[in-house]
Amino acid sequence: MPRSSHNRNMERTLVIQIQIKARTISKGCATGELMATCDAISFYGGVDPDTGTVIEKGHKLEGKSIAGKILLFPRGKGSTVGSYILYRLKKNNCAPLAIINLECEAIVVVGAIISEIPAIDKPEKKLCDILKNKQKVTVDATNGLLII
């Protein structure tokens, strides 16, 4: 039996979402382009608070801006002043949209909370096997989810 033109024109697109559980650090939700690195980040001295550009010499993200990105990095490092650099980045509209850490340490925890940047850590799956730079992802830190 022939299909009607109405049915032929109604193609469906199958969208598969992957949800990965993680621990909530700072509540909120953000969707954007992923920027990932296997290098720890020092916000104090490693990121320009006026531009969001990574300035640490030899860092894999050196010369790139983290502004408006979903930033995946293993953990923070360096001075506790880094928390306030995250806050300054937020005030300058140069902060990441959200943070994903493998193991969030105190500098990033405090910085994300005071800056109201959604942040998660301890994902239940190995993200390096799943995620790619520039991929669109959602961090639903309120519910402890990374949505791909």
N, C-alpha and C positions, 0 to 999 in steps of 0.2 A: 504494500500500500504506500503511495507516495506521501512524503512529508509535506506539510503545508509550508508556505514561504515564511510564515511567522515562526515556526519551529526551527527552520533552517537558519534563520537570522539570529536566533537566540543561542549563540555559542556560550558555553560556560567556561570560565577560567577557574581551575582548581588552585587554591592558595593553601599551601601547607605552612603552618606556623610551628616553630619549635620553641617550646618554653623550657628554660633552664632555671631551676631553683637556685637561689643564692641567699646569703644573709644580708638583711637590710642594715645599712650604716647610717644613711641620711635619707629620709622619706622624700618622695616626689616621683615624677614620671617625665621622661624625655625621649624623643625619637630623633634620630639623626644618623649622620655618617660616622662609621667607626674609624678611629685612628688607634692602631695598636703598636705596642713596642714590648720587647722582652727586657728592656732596660728599666731599672728603677728610676724614679724622677725626684729630683730635688727642686722644689718650687723656689726656695731661697737661693738665688744665684744661678739657677738652672733654667728659669723661665722669666722672660721679660714681662713684668706685671702691667706694662702699658700697652703691649701688643699681643700677648699670649704666645709669642714665639719662643721656642726652645733655644736657649743660647749656650747650654752646657757643651763645651768642646768635646767632640768625639761621641756624643750621644746619638743614637740611631735616628732621633727626631730633630737633630740640630738643624736650625733654619726653617722648621715647619711650625705653623701656628696651631695650637690646640683649641683656639677660640671656636665655639659653636660645634665642637665634635663630641662624640661619645668616646671618651678616652679610656683605653684598656692598657694597664701597665701592672707589673707584678706587685709593686709596693712603692711607698714613698721612701725618701732618705733625706738625711741632712738635718739642718737646724729646725727647731720648733717655730722659728719665724716663718717657715713655709706655710703654716696654717693661715697666717695673715696675708701672705702673698696670694693664696687662693681667694681670700676675701677681697683683696684689692683687684684681682683679675675679674671677679664678679662685678664689682662696682664700676670697672672700666669696660664692661660688656665684652671681655676677652676670655672669659672662663669657659671650660668645657661644659657642654650641656649636661653631662652625667659622667660618673667615674665608675669603672669596673676594676677592681683589684683582685688579685689572687689571694692576698693576705693584707688587709688594710691595717696600717699601723697608726699610732696616735696622731701624727702630724696631719695625715690625710683625713682621718676621722674628724678631728676638730675643725679643719679647714672646710670640709664638705658641710658639716652641720652649721657652722656660723655663716656660711655663704649660701645656704639652702640649695646646694647642688645635690641632686639625687646620686646616691652612691650605694654600691653593693660589693660584696666580696664572697670568697669561698664558694664559687660556683660548683654545682654538683658534677659537671662534666669538664673535660679538658677543652678549653676554648680554642686553643691553637689548632685543634683538629677540625673545628667547626667554622670559625669566623675568618673573614678576610678583610683587609683594609678596604675602606670606601663602601663596605656593605652597609645597608640601612638596617638599624637595630633599634629596639625600644628597651629602655631600662625602666621597669616599674618597681622602683625601690620600695614603695609603700607595701607592695605585696611580695617583695623578695623574688622578682622574676626578671630574667633577661629573655626578650622575645625576638626571635629571628624570623 
